[in-house]
Amino acid sequence: MQSLSIHENPVFHDANPYAEPLFVAPTGRILRFALRPGQTVREHTAPNSPVYLVTLQGIGLFSDENGEEHRFGPGTLLIYDVGERHAIRAEDEELVFLAFLHGAPLAA
């Protein structure tokens, strides 16, 4: 068994959002994203996995397949289907969330 703290010491970068790999294996990945106010994770898809996001800190704007933004805060679980377009934006506070992907290929 492994144990990780998901709330302690999130890593923020001033220039861009930071995706910290907490767990990486052939069966999936868990990333902790940390965004400063105003930072954006540009629109993208995960072509090989659904994406499950869990908001830990702050309130962010999460876009859906149509590009419409919705506000969500701590304790929210968001589920994106395989290949569904999405983007995330921190407004006026720091935003931290976890992203779970399964069966996603490892980056080369």
Gaussian input, Z-matrix of N, CA and C with variables (Angstrom, degrees):
# hf/3-21g

backbone

0 1
 N
 C     1     B1
 C     2     B2     1     A1
 N     3     B3     2     A2     1     D1
 C     4     B4     3     A3     2     D2
 C     5     B5     4     A4     3     D3
 N     6     B6     5     A5     4     D4
 C     7     B7     6     A6     5     D5
 C     8     B8     7     A7     6     D6
 N     9     B9     8     A8     7     D7
 C    10    B10     9     A9     8     D8
 C    11    B11    10    A10     9     D9
 N    12    B12    11    A11    10    D10
 C    13    B13    12    A12    11    D11
 C    14    B14    13    A13    12    D12
 N    15    B15    14    A14    13    D13
 C    16    B16    15    A15    14    D14
 C    17    B17    16    A16    15    D15
 N    18    B18    17    A17    16    D16
 C    19    B19    18    A18    17    D17
 C    20    B20    19    A19    18    D18
 N    21    B21    20    A20    19    D19
 C    22    B22    21    A21    20    D20
 C    23    B23    22    A22    21    D21
 N    24    B24    23    A23    22    D22
 C    25    B25    24    A24    23    D23
 C    26    B26    25    A25    24    D24
 N    27    B27    26    A26    25    D25
 C    28    B28    27    A27    26    D26
 C    29    B29    28    A28    27    D27
 N    30    B30    29    A29    28    D28
 C    31    B31    30    A30    29    D29
 C    32    B32    31    A31    30    D30
 N    33    B33    32    A32    31    D31
 C    34    B34    33    A33    32    D32
 C    35    B35    34    A34    33    D33
 N    36    B36    35    A35    34    D34
 C    37    B37    36    A36    35    D35
 C    38    B38    37    A37    36    D36
 N    39    B39    38    A38    37    D37
 C    40    B40    39    A39    38    D38
 C    41    B41    40    A40    39    D39
 N    42    B42    41    A41    40    D40
 C    43    B43    42    A42    41    D41
 C    44    B44    43    A43    42    D42
 N    45    B45    44    A44    43    D43
 C    46    B46    45    A45    44    D44
 C    47    B47    46    A46    45    D45
 N    48    B48    47    A47    46    D46
 C    49    B49    48    A48    47    D47
 C    50    B50    49    A49    48    D48
 N    51    B51    50    A50    49    D49
 C    52    B52    51    A51    50    D50
 C    53    B53    52    A52    51    D51
 N    54    B54    53    A53    52    D52
 C    55    B55    54    A54    53    D53
 C    56    B56    55    A55    54    D54
 N    57    B57    56    A56    55    D55
 C    58    B58    57    A57    56    D56
 C    59    B59    58    A58    57    D57
 N    60    B60    59    A59    58    D58
 C    61    B61    60    A60    59    D59
 C    62    B62    61    A61    60    D60
 N    63    B63    62    A62    61    D61
 C    64    B64    63    A63    62    D62
 C    65    B65    64    A64    63    D63
 N    66    B66    65    A65    64    D64
 C    67    B67    66    A66    65    D65
 C    68    B68    67    A67    66    D66
 N    69    B69    68    A68    67    D67
 C    70    B70    69    A69    68    D68
 C    71    B71    70    A70    69    D69
 N    72    B72    71    A71    70    D70
 C    73    B73    72    A72    71    D71
 C    74    B74    73    A73    72    D72
 N    75    B75    74    A74    73    D73
 C    76    B76    75    A75    74    D74
 C    77    B77    76    A76    75    D75
 N    78    B78    77    A77    76    D76
 C    79    B79    78    A78    77    D77
 C    80    B80    79    A79    78    D78
 N    81    B81    80    A80    79    D79
 C    82    B82    81    A81    80    D80
 C    83    B83    82    A82    81    D81
 N    84    B84    83    A83    82    D82
 C    85    B85    84    A84    83    D83
 C    86    B86    85    A85    84    D84
 N    87    B87    86    A86    85    D85
 C    88    B88    87    A87    86    D86
 C    89    B89    88    A88    87    D87
 N    90    B90    89    A89    88    D88
 C    91    B91    90    A90    89    D89
 C    92    B92    91    A91    90    D90
 N    93    B93    92    A92    91    D91
 C    94    B94    93    A93    92    D92
 C    95    B95    94    A94    93    D93
 N    96    B96    95    A95    94    D94
 C    97    B97    96    A96    95    D95
 C    98    B98    97    A97    96    D96
 N    99    B99    98    A98    97    D97
 C   100   B100    99    A99    98    D98
 C   101   B101   100   A100    99    D99
 N   102   B102   101   A101   100   D100
 C   103   B103   102   A102   101   D101
 C   104   B104   103   A103   102   D102
 N   105   B105   104   A104   103   D103
 C   106   B106   105   A105   104   D104
 C   107   B107   106   A106   105   D105
 N   108   B108   107   A107   106   D106
 C   109   B109   108   A108   107   D107
 C   110   B110   109   A109   108   D108
 N   111   B111   110   A110   109   D109
 C   112   B112   111   A111   110   D110
 C   113   B113   112   A112   111   D111
 N   114   B114   113   A113   112   D112
 C   115   B115   114   A114   113   D113
 C   116   B116   115   A115   114   D114
 N   117   B117   116   A116   115   D115
 C   118   B118   117   A117   116   D116
 C   119   B119   118   A118   117   D117
 N   120   B120   119   A119   118   D118
 C   121   B121   120   A120   119   D119
 C   122   B122   121   A121   120   D120
 N   123   B123   122   A122   121   D121
 C   124   B124   123   A123   122   D122
 C   125   B125   124   A124   123   D123
 N   126   B126   125   A125   124   D124
 C   127   B127   126   A126   125   D125
 C   128   B128   127   A127   126   D126
 N   129   B129   128   A128   127   D127
 C   130   B130   129   A129   128   D128
 C   131   B131   130   A130   129   D129
 N   132   B132   131   A131   130   D130
 C   133   B133   132   A132   131   D131
 C   134   B134   133   A133   132   D132
 N   135   B135   134   A134   133   D133
 C   136   B136   135   A135   134   D134
 C   137   B137   136   A136   135   D135
 N   138   B138   137   A137   136   D136
 C   139   B139   138   A138   137   D137
 C   140   B140   139   A139   138   D138
 N   141   B141   140   A140   139   D139
 C   142   B142   141   A141   140   D140
 C   143   B143   142   A142   141   D141
 N   144   B144   143   A143   142   D142
 C   145   B145   144   A144   143   D143
 C   146   B146   145   A145   144   D144
 N   147   B147   146   A146   145   D145
 C   148   B148   147   A147   146   D146
 C   149   B149   148   A148   147   D147
 N   150   B150   149   A149   148   D148
 C   151   B151   150   A150   149   D149
 C   152   B152   151   A151   150   D150
 N   153   B153   152   A152   151   D151
 C   154   B154   153   A153   152   D152
 C   155   B155   154   A154   153   D153
 N   156   B156   155   A155   154   D154
 C   157   B157   156   A156   155   D155
 C   158   B158   157   A157   156   D156
 N   159   B159   158   A158   157   D157
 C   160   B160   159   A159   158   D158
 C   161   B161   160   A160   159   D159
 N   162   B162   161   A161   160   D160
 C   163   B163   162   A162   161   D161
 C   164   B164   163   A163   162   D162
 N   165   B165   164   A164   163   D163
 C   166   B166   165   A165   164   D164
 C   167   B167   166   A166   165   D165
 N   168   B168   167   A167   166   D166
 C   169   B169   168   A168   167   D167
 C   170   B170   169   A169   168   D168
 N   171   B171   170   A170   169   D169
 C   172   B172   171   A171   170   D170
 C   173   B173   172   A172   171   D171
 N   174   B174   173   A173   172   D172
 C   175   B175   174   A174   173   D173
 C   176   B176   175   A175   174   D174
 N   177   B177   176   A176   175   D175
 C   178   B178   177   A177   176   D176
 C   179   B179   178   A178   177   D177
 N   180   B180   179   A179   178   D178
 C   181   B181   180   A180   179   D179
 C   182   B182   181   A181   180   D180
 N   183   B183   182   A182   181   D181
 C   184   B184   183   A183   182   D182
 C   185   B185   184   A184   183   D183
 N   186   B186   185   A185   184   D184
 C   187   B187   186   A186   185   D185
 C   188   B188   187   A187   186   D186
 N   189   B189   188   A188   187   D187
 C   190   B190   189   A189   188   D188
 C   191   B191   190   A190   189   D189
 N   192   B192   191   A191   190   D190
 C   193   B193   192   A192   191   D191
 C   194   B194   193   A193   192   D192
 N   195   B195   194   A194   193   D193
 C   196   B196   195   A195   194   D194
 C   197   B197   196   A196   195   D195
 N   198   B198   197   A197   196   D196
 C   199   B199   198   A198   197   D197
 C   200   B200   199   A199   198   D198
 N   201   B201   200   A200   199   D199
 C   202   B202   201   A201   200   D200
 C   203   B203   202   A202   201   D201
 N   204   B204   203   A203   202   D202
 C   205   B205   204   A204   203   D203
 C   206   B206   205   A205   204   D204
 N   207   B207   206   A206   205   D205
 C   208   B208   207   A207   206   D206
 C   209   B209   208   A208   207   D207
 N   210   B210   209   A209   208   D208
 C   211   B211   210   A210   209   D209
 C   212   B212   211   A211   210   D210
 N   213   B213   212   A212   211   D211
 C   214   B214   213   A213   212   D212
 C   215   B215   214   A214   213   D213
 N   216   B216   215   A215   214   D214
 C   217   B217   216   A216   215   D215
 C   218   B218   217   A217   216   D216
 N   219   B219   218   A218   217   D217
 C   220   B220   219   A219   218   D218
 C   221   B221   220   A220   219   D219
 N   222   B222   221   A221   220   D220
 C   223   B223   222   A222   221   D221
 C   224   B224   223   A223   222   D222
 N   225   B225   224   A224   223   D223
 C   226   B226   225   A225   224   D224
 C   227   B227   226   A226   225   D225
 N   228   B228   227   A227   226   D226
 C   229   B229   228   A228   227   D227
 C   230   B230   229   A229   228   D228
 N   231   B231   230   A230   229   D229
 C   232   B232   231   A231   230   D230
 C   233   B233   232   A232   231   D231
 N   234   B234   233   A233   232   D232
 C   235   B235   234   A234   233   D233
 C   236   B236   235   A235   234   D234
 N   237   B237   236   A236   235   D235
 C   238   B238   237   A237   236   D236
 C   239   B239   238   A238   237   D237
 N   240   B240   239   A239   238   D238
 C   241   B241   240   A240   239   D239
 C   242   B242   241   A241   240   D240
 N   243   B243   242   A242   241   D241
 C   244   B244   243   A243   242   D242
 C   245   B245   244   A244   243   D243
 N   246   B246   245   A245   244   D244
 C   247   B247   246   A246   245   D245
 C   248   B248   247   A247   246   D246
 N   249   B249   248   A248   247   D247
 C   250   B250   249   A249   248   D248
 C   251   B251   250   A250   249   D249
 N   252   B252   251   A251   250   D250
 C   253   B253   252   A252   251   D251
 C   254   B254   253   A253   252   D252
 N   255   B255   254   A254   253   D253
 C   256   B256   255   A255   254   D254
 C   257   B257   256   A256   255   D255
 N   258   B258   257   A257   256   D256
 C   259   B259   258   A258   257   D257
 C   260   B260   259   A259   258   D258
 N   261   B261   260   A260   259   D259
 C   262   B262   261   A261   260   D260
 C   263   B263   262   A262   261   D261
 N   264   B264   263   A263   262   D262
 C   265   B265   264   A264   263   D263
 C   266   B266   265   A265   264   D264
 N   267   B267   266   A266   265   D265
 C   268   B268   267   A267   266   D266
 C   269   B269   268   A268   267   D267
 N   270   B270   269   A269   268   D268
 C   271   B271   270   A270   269   D269
 C   272   B272   271   A271   270   D270
 N   273   B273   272   A272   271   D271
 C   274   B274   273   A273   272   D272
 C   275   B275   274   A274   273   D273
 N   276   B276   275   A275   274   D274
 C   277   B277   276   A276   275   D275
 C   278   B278   277   A277   276   D276
 N   279   B279   278   A278   277   D277
 C   280   B280   279   A279   278   D278
 C   281   B281   280   A280   279   D279
 N   282   B282   281   A281   280   D280
 C   283   B283   282   A282   281   D281
 C   284   B284   283   A283   282   D282
 N   285   B285   284   A284   283   D283
 C   286   B286   285   A285   284   D284
 C   287   B287   286   A286   285   D285
 N   288   B288   287   A287   286   D286
 C   289   B289   288   A288   287   D287
 C   290   B290   289   A289   288   D288
 N   291   B291   290   A290   289   D289
 C   292   B292   291   A291   290   D290
 C   293   B293   292   A292   291   D291
 N   294   B294   293   A293   292   D292
 C   295   B295   294   A294   293   D293
 C   296   B296   295   A295   294   D294
 N   297   B297   296   A296   295   D295
 C   298   B298   297   A297   296   D296
 C   299   B299   298   A298   297   D297
 N   300   B300   299   A299   298   D298
 C   301   B301   300   A300   299   D299
 C   302   B302   301   A301   300   D300
 N   303   B303   302   A302   301   D301
 C   304   B304   303   A303   302   D302
 C   305   B305   304   A304   303   D303
 N   306   B306   305   A305   304   D304
 C   307   B307   306   A306   305   D305
 C   308   B308   307   A307   306   D306
 N   309   B309   308   A308   307   D307
 C   310   B310   309   A309   308   D308
 C   311   B311   310   A310   309   D309
 N   312   B312   311   A311   310   D310
 C   313   B313   312   A312   311   D311
 C   314   B314   313   A313   312   D312
 N   315   B315   314   A314   313   D313
 C   316   B316   315   A315   314   D314
 C   317   B317   316   A316   315   D315
 N   318   B318   317   A317   316   D316
 C   319   B319   318   A318   317   D317
 C   320   B320   319   A319   318   D318
 N   321   B321   320   A320   319   D319
 C   322   B322   321   A321   320   D320
 C   323   B323   322   A322   321   D321

   B1=1.4540
   B2=1.5207
   B3=1.3232
   B4=1.4499
   B5=1.5205
   B6=1.3208
   B7=1.4580
   B8=1.5227
   B9=1.3318
   B10=1.4617
   B11=1.5216
   B12=1.3096
   B13=1.4573
   B14=1.5222
   B15=1.3214
   B16=1.4602
   B17=1.5253
   B18=1.3295
   B19=1.4656
   B20=1.5245
   B21=1.3158
   B22=1.4660
   B23=1.5142
   B24=1.3195
   B25=1.4563
   B26=1.5226
   B27=1.3301
   B28=1.4665
   B29=1.5248
   B30=1.3223
   B31=1.4606
   B32=1.5265
   B33=1.3308
   B34=1.4588
   B35=1.5249
   B36=1.3206
   B37=1.4573
   B38=1.5208
   B39=1.3279
   B40=1.4552
   B41=1.5258
   B42=1.3251
   B43=1.4623
   B44=1.5299
   B45=1.3410
   B46=1.4593
   B47=1.5201
   B48=1.3410
   B49=1.4681
   B50=1.5276
   B51=1.3236
   B52=1.4552
   B53=1.5252
   B54=1.3312
   B55=1.4609
   B56=1.5297
   B57=1.3093
   B58=1.4622
   B59=1.5267
   B60=1.3421
   B61=1.4637
   B62=1.5338
   B63=1.3157
   B64=1.4657
   B65=1.5229
   B66=1.3306
   B67=1.4674
   B68=1.5223
   B69=1.3411
   B70=1.4554
   B71=1.5239
   B72=1.3422
   B73=1.4580
   B74=1.5261
   B75=1.3247
   B76=1.4683
   B77=1.5385
   B78=1.3168
   B79=1.4647
   B80=1.5264
   B81=1.3345
   B82=1.4539
   B83=1.5115
   B84=1.3313
   B85=1.4613
   B86=1.5182
   B87=1.3349
   B88=1.4558
   B89=1.5230
   B90=1.3290
   B91=1.4632
   B92=1.5186
   B93=1.3333
   B94=1.4647
   B95=1.5284
   B96=1.3217
   B97=1.4566
   B98=1.5132
   B99=1.3319
   B100=1.4648
   B101=1.5304
   B102=1.3206
   B103=1.4537
   B104=1.5210
   B105=1.3063
   B106=1.4633
   B107=1.5316
   B108=1.3295
   B109=1.4690
   B110=1.5340
   B111=1.3274
   B112=1.4565
   B113=1.5197
   B114=1.3211
   B115=1.4640
   B116=1.5287
   B117=1.3309
   B118=1.4559
   B119=1.5161
   B120=1.3169
   B121=1.4626
   B122=1.5254
   B123=1.3222
   B124=1.4630
   B125=1.5275
   B126=1.3070
   B127=1.4634
   B128=1.5235
   B129=1.3286
   B130=1.4589
   B131=1.5228
   B132=1.3300
   B133=1.4603
   B134=1.5164
   B135=1.3151
   B136=1.4637
   B137=1.5274
   B138=1.3288
   B139=1.4586
   B140=1.5247
   B141=1.3402
   B142=1.4581
   B143=1.5188
   B144=1.3217
   B145=1.4574
   B146=1.5177
   B147=1.3280
   B148=1.4578
   B149=1.5304
   B150=1.3222
   B151=1.4623
   B152=1.5170
   B153=1.3294
   B154=1.4586
   B155=1.5182
   B156=1.3266
   B157=1.4592
   B158=1.5183
   B159=1.3301
   B160=1.4575
   B161=1.5193
   B162=1.3246
   B163=1.4619
   B164=1.5220
   B165=1.3458
   B166=1.4648
   B167=1.5223
   B168=1.3403
   B169=1.4717
   B170=1.5168
   B171=1.3083
   B172=1.4560
   B173=1.5176
   B174=1.3165
   B175=1.4605
   B176=1.5149
   B177=1.3308
   B178=1.4545
   B179=1.5101
   B180=1.3122
   B181=1.4575
   B182=1.5241
   B183=1.3142
   B184=1.4579
   B185=1.5235
   B186=1.3324
   B187=1.4581
   B188=1.5179
   B189=1.3339
   B190=1.4594
   B191=1.5302
   B192=1.3098
   B193=1.4673
   B194=1.5336
   B195=1.3215
   B196=1.4658
   B197=1.5198
   B198=1.3426
   B199=1.4538
   B200=1.5172
   B201=1.3369
   B202=1.4662
   B203=1.5276
   B204=1.3270
   B205=1.4637
   B206=1.5265
   B207=1.3528
   B208=1.4599
   B209=1.5198
   B210=1.3485
   B211=1.4732
   B212=1.5279
   B213=1.3249
   B214=1.4641
   B215=1.5117
   B216=1.3304
   B217=1.4495
   B218=1.5115
   B219=1.3342
   B220=1.4600
   B221=1.5234
   B222=1.3211
   B223=1.4582
   B224=1.5123
   B225=1.3321
   B226=1.4597
   B227=1.5204
   B228=1.3344
   B229=1.4667
   B230=1.5228
   B231=1.3246
   B232=1.4629
   B233=1.5237
   B234=1.3209
   B235=1.4595
   B236=1.5188
   B237=1.3368
   B238=1.4571
   B239=1.5230
   B240=1.3229
   B241=1.4583
   B242=1.5189
   B243=1.3187
   B244=1.4593
   B245=1.5281
   B246=1.3210
   B247=1.4537
   B248=1.5222
   B249=1.3306
   B250=1.4707
   B251=1.5270
   B252=1.3176
   B253=1.4665
   B254=1.5221
   B255=1.3411
   B256=1.4475
   B257=1.5295
   B258=1.3290
   B259=1.4598
   B260=1.5180
   B261=1.3340
   B262=1.4652
   B263=1.5186
   B264=1.3468
   B265=1.4695
   B266=1.5201
   B267=1.3348
   B268=1.4681
   B269=1.5183
   B270=1.3247
   B271=1.4630
   B272=1.5189
   B273=1.3313
   B274=1.4644
   B275=1.5257
   B276=1.3236
   B277=1.4704
   B278=1.5208
   B279=1.3363
   B280=1.4681
   B281=1.5222
   B282=1.3353
   B283=1.4594
   B284=1.5219
   B285=1.3337
   B286=1.4666
   B287=1.5225
   B288=1.3402
   B289=1.4579
   B290=1.5225
   B291=1.3233
   B292=1.4582
   B293=1.5147
   B294=1.3351
   B295=1.4637
   B296=1.5258
   B297=1.3294
   B298=1.4608
   B299=1.5335
   B300=1.3263
   B301=1.4525
   B302=1.5249
   B303=1.3095
   B304=1.4615
   B305=1.5165
   B306=1.3113
   B307=1.4470
   B308=1.5240
   B309=1.3194
   B310=1.4604
   B311=1.5114
   B312=1.3283
   B313=1.4601
   B314=1.5209
   B315=1.3122
   B316=1.4676
   B317=1.5194
   B318=1.3171
   B319=1.4583
   B320=1.5241
   B321=1.3047
   B322=1.4729
   B323=1.5032
   A1=108.82
   A2=115.18
   A3=121.61
   A4=108.83
   A5=115.48
   A6=120.65
   A7=108.65
   A8=116.46
   A9=121.58
   A10=109.44
   A11=116.67
   A12=120.97
   A13=107.71
   A14=117.15
   A15=119.88
   A16=113.14
   A17=116.82
   A18=120.24
   A19=113.69
   A20=118.40
   A21=120.53
   A22=112.57
   A23=115.20
   A24=124.33
   A25=115.79
   A26=118.41
   A27=117.21
   A28=109.52
   A29=116.46
   A30=122.51
   A31=108.94
   A32=115.86
   A33=121.83
   A34=108.83
   A35=116.25
   A36=122.23
   A37=107.32
   A38=116.53
   A39=120.10
   A40=112.95
   A41=117.85
   A42=121.16
   A43=113.29
   A44=116.68
   A45=120.82
   A46=110.72
   A47=116.67
   A48=119.10
   A49=109.01
   A50=116.49
   A51=119.69
   A52=109.44
   A53=115.10
   A54=121.98
   A55=107.78
   A56=115.98
   A57=122.34
   A58=109.79
   A59=117.82
   A60=119.11
   A61=110.23
   A62=117.02
   A63=121.15
   A64=111.23
   A65=115.56
   A66=121.08
   A67=107.98
   A68=116.50
   A69=121.67
   A70=108.00
   A71=115.79
   A72=122.29
   A73=108.05
   A74=117.52
   A75=119.34
   A76=113.09
   A77=117.09
   A78=121.03
   A79=113.67
   A80=117.64
   A81=119.37
   A82=112.87
   A83=114.39
   A84=120.98
   A85=109.62
   A86=115.06
   A87=122.33
   A88=106.23
   A89=115.42
   A90=121.83
   A91=109.20
   A92=115.77
   A93=119.90
   A94=107.13
   A95=115.90
   A96=122.25
   A97=109.52
   A98=116.06
   A99=122.45
   A100=107.40
   A101=115.63
   A102=121.87
   A103=110.07
   A104=115.85
   A105=122.07
   A106=107.72
   A107=117.66
   A108=119.71
   A109=110.82
   A110=114.61
   A111=120.70
   A112=115.46
   A113=118.46
   A114=119.98
   A115=110.94
   A116=115.24
   A117=122.12
   A118=111.22
   A119=115.73
   A120=121.39
   A121=103.91
   A122=116.63
   A123=121.25
   A124=111.04
   A125=115.47
   A126=120.43
   A127=110.37
   A128=114.92
   A129=121.53
   A130=108.60
   A131=115.71
   A132=121.95
   A133=108.49
   A134=115.73
   A135=122.54
   A136=105.01
   A137=117.99
   A138=121.02
   A139=115.15
   A140=117.44
   A141=120.31
   A142=114.75
   A143=117.74
   A144=119.81
   A145=110.38
   A146=117.08
   A147=117.25
   A148=107.80
   A149=116.16
   A150=120.79
   A151=107.46
   A152=115.13
   A153=121.70
   A154=107.09
   A155=117.40
   A156=122.18
   A157=109.62
   A158=116.16
   A159=122.38
   A160=107.35
   A161=116.23
   A162=121.27
   A163=109.58
   A164=115.69
   A165=121.85
   A166=112.64
   A167=116.35
   A168=120.60
   A169=109.27
   A170=116.48
   A171=121.78
   A172=112.63
   A173=113.88
   A174=121.35
   A175=107.35
   A176=115.31
   A177=119.83
   A178=111.71
   A179=114.69
   A180=122.39
   A181=107.94
   A182=116.25
   A183=123.48
   A184=107.66
   A185=116.98
   A186=119.30
   A187=110.82
   A188=114.13
   A189=120.30
   A190=109.22
   A191=115.80
   A192=122.66
   A193=112.07
   A194=117.81
   A195=122.07
   A196=113.17
   A197=117.02
   A198=120.91
   A199=114.13
   A200=117.21
   A201=121.20
   A202=109.60
   A203=116.34
   A204=121.02
   A205=111.18
   A206=114.22
   A207=121.95
   A208=107.78
   A209=117.70
   A210=122.07
   A211=110.15
   A212=114.31
   A213=120.45
   A214=108.95
   A215=115.62
   A216=121.64
   A217=112.28
   A218=116.51
   A219=122.32
   A220=113.16
   A221=113.97
   A222=121.53
   A223=114.31
   A224=117.81
   A225=121.03
   A226=110.34
   A227=116.12
   A228=123.20
   A229=107.52
   A230=116.53
   A231=122.37
   A232=108.13
   A233=116.23
   A234=121.49
   A235=108.74
   A236=116.21
   A237=122.43
   A238=108.22
   A239=116.71
   A240=121.82
   A241=110.92
   A242=116.63
   A243=122.29
   A244=108.56
   A245=116.75
   A246=121.96
   A247=115.98
   A248=118.35
   A249=120.20
   A250=110.72
   A251=116.68
   A252=121.55
   A253=109.97
   A254=115.07
   A255=120.12
   A256=110.03
   A257=115.34
   A258=123.06
   A259=107.04
   A260=116.07
   A261=121.06
   A262=107.78
   A263=115.69
   A264=120.24
   A265=109.43
   A266=114.86
   A267=120.82
   A268=107.04
   A269=117.17
   A270=119.60
   A271=109.92
   A272=117.14
   A273=120.76
   A274=113.79
   A275=116.50
   A276=120.16
   A277=109.19
   A278=115.64
   A279=119.70
   A280=109.36
   A281=115.15
   A282=122.11
   A283=108.92
   A284=116.16
   A285=121.58
   A286=107.40
   A287=115.70
   A288=119.81
   A289=110.05
   A290=115.61
   A291=122.33
   A292=108.95
   A293=115.60
   A294=122.39
   A295=107.56
   A296=115.30
   A297=122.26
   A298=107.97
   A299=116.60
   A300=121.84
   A301=107.48
   A302=117.40
   A303=117.74
   A304=110.26
   A305=115.11
   A306=120.48
   A307=113.16
   A308=116.85
   A309=120.96
   A310=109.51
   A311=116.83
   A312=118.66
   A313=111.35
   A314=115.94
   A315=120.84
   A316=108.71
   A317=116.32
   A318=120.95
   A319=109.29
   A320=115.95
   A321=120.57
   A322=111.32
   D1=142.03
   D2=174.48
   D3=-113.15
   D4=152.73
   D5=179.17
   D6=-132.93
   D7=130.88
   D8=179.07
   D9=-131.71
   D10=143.80
   D11=174.22
   D12=-91.61
   D13=121.82
   D14=-177.33
   D15=-91.48
   D16=-14.06
   D17=-177.32
   D18=-101.17
   D19=-18.88
   D20=-173.94
   D21=-85.10
   D22=134.60
   D23=169.82
   D24=52.96
   D25=54.93
   D26=173.82
   D27=-62.91
   D28=145.61
   D29=-177.39
   D30=-100.02
   D31=120.75
   D32=177.90
   D33=-109.09
   D34=143.15
   D35=171.95
   D36=-114.97
   D37=141.54
   D38=-176.84
   D39=-71.82
   D40=-35.50
   D41=-173.80
   D42=-80.42
   D43=-38.04
   D44=-172.90
   D45=-146.56
   D46=161.04
   D47=172.46
   D48=-59.32
   D49=152.63
   D50=179.48
   D51=-120.96
   D52=130.06
   D53=176.50
   D54=-107.66
   D55=103.49
   D56=-177.97
   D57=-90.17
   D58=118.31
   D59=177.98
   D60=-71.16
   D61=116.36
   D62=176.39
   D63=-91.17
   D64=-30.95
   D65=-179.78
   D66=-152.22
   D67=128.70
   D68=178.84
   D69=-135.93
   D70=124.11
   D71=179.55
   D72=-151.89
   D73=165.10
   D74=177.34
   D75=-59.30
   D76=-22.64
   D77=-178.42
   D78=-86.21
   D79=-13.02
   D80=178.84
   D81=162.18
   D82=179.12
   D83=-179.30
   D84=-138.25
   D85=150.05
   D86=171.46
   D87=-127.87
   D88=121.74
   D89=-179.05
   D90=-118.53
   D91=141.96
   D92=173.59
   D93=-107.78
   D94=114.37
   D95=178.84
   D96=-90.88
   D97=139.02
   D98=176.81
   D99=-132.31
   D100=119.48
   D101=-178.58
   D102=-119.91
   D103=133.65
   D104=171.55
   D105=-78.07
   D106=161.13
   D107=177.25
   D108=-52.89
   D109=133.26
   D110=178.57
   D111=88.18
   D112=-13.34
   D113=180.00
   D114=-77.13
   D115=152.35
   D116=-176.41
   D117=-133.81
   D118=137.85
   D119=166.06
   D120=-92.38
   D121=112.39
   D122=-173.56
   D123=-61.05
   D124=159.96
   D125=-179.83
   D126=-59.57
   D127=134.91
   D128=-178.96
   D129=-158.89
   D130=178.01
   D131=174.56
   D132=-132.29
   D133=163.87
   D134=168.76
   D135=-114.58
   D136=97.28
   D137=-171.25
   D138=-70.01
   D139=-14.90
   D140=-174.84
   D141=-116.95
   D142=4.31
   D143=-175.32
   D144=-156.92
   D145=147.55
   D146=164.23
   D147=-67.08
   D148=162.25
   D149=178.57
   D150=-123.50
   D151=126.77
   D152=178.10
   D153=-114.09
   D154=122.19
   D155=-179.82
   D156=-113.55
   D157=136.81
   D158=175.65
   D159=-125.03
   D160=117.22
   D161=-179.55
   D162=-78.85
   D163=127.93
   D164=-178.76
   D165=-102.92
   D166=-38.08
   D167=-172.56
   D168=-148.75
   D169=138.28
   D170=176.22
   D171=82.75
   D172=174.78
   D173=176.82
   D174=-119.03
   D175=130.72
   D176=-178.18
   D177=-127.70
   D178=167.65
   D179=175.30
   D180=-103.52
   D181=119.62
   D182=-177.25
   D183=-115.53
   D184=122.06
   D185=-176.97
   D186=-87.81
   D187=153.04
   D188=176.94
   D189=-100.57
   D190=-173.53
   D191=-177.39
   D192=-56.25
   D193=-29.37
   D194=-178.98
   D195=-90.51
   D196=2.33
   D197=-179.46
   D198=83.81
   D199=2.86
   D200=178.64
   D201=-77.60
   D202=131.47
   D203=-178.60
   D204=-90.21
   D205=142.83
   D206=178.59
   D207=-131.86
   D208=138.79
   D209=179.13
   D210=-85.90
   D211=132.46
   D212=174.86
   D213=-140.03
   D214=148.38
   D215=-179.70
   D216=-124.66
   D217=-165.61
   D218=-174.70
   D219=-54.76
   D220=139.92
   D221=177.13
   D222=86.54
   D223=3.93
   D224=-179.29
   D225=-91.06
   D226=135.66
   D227=173.86
   D228=-106.05
   D229=123.37
   D230=176.63
   D231=-113.30
   D232=139.34
   D233=-176.41
   D234=-123.90
   D235=118.97
   D236=175.49
   D237=-110.23
   D238=133.63
   D239=178.15
   D240=-70.73
   D241=163.71
   D242=174.73
   D243=-53.13
   D244=127.97
   D245=176.90
   D246=77.05
   D247=1.76
   D248=-179.69
   D249=-75.39
   D250=127.92
   D251=179.09
   D252=-67.92
   D253=142.30
   D254=176.62
   D255=-159.80
   D256=157.59
   D257=176.16
   D258=-145.95
   D259=158.82
   D260=-178.36
   D261=-134.55
   D262=141.17
   D263=179.94
   D264=-139.66
   D265=131.54
   D266=172.68
   D267=-87.91
   D268=132.38
   D269=179.14
   D270=-84.53
   D271=-99.35
   D272=-172.52
   D273=-110.89
   D274=16.16
   D275=176.29
   D276=-145.45
   D277=163.10
   D278=178.03
   D279=-65.16
   D280=143.90
   D281=-179.52
   D282=-125.64
   D283=128.92
   D284=177.73
   D285=-129.09
   D286=130.83
   D287=177.24
   D288=-149.03
   D289=157.34
   D290=176.33
   D291=-99.70
   D292=143.74
   D293=174.08
   D294=-121.07
   D295=126.44
   D296=178.89
   D297=-111.26
   D298=126.45
   D299=175.19
   D300=-127.81
   D301=138.61
   D302=179.55
   D303=-117.30
   D304=146.42
   D305=179.18
   D306=61.41
   D307=16.94
   D308=-178.38
   D309=-78.30
   D310=134.98
   D311=179.31
   D312=-61.39
   D313=146.69
   D314=176.97
   D315=-73.89
   D316=143.87
   D317=177.96
   D318=-66.00
   D319=142.20
   D320=-179.27
   D321=-78.42

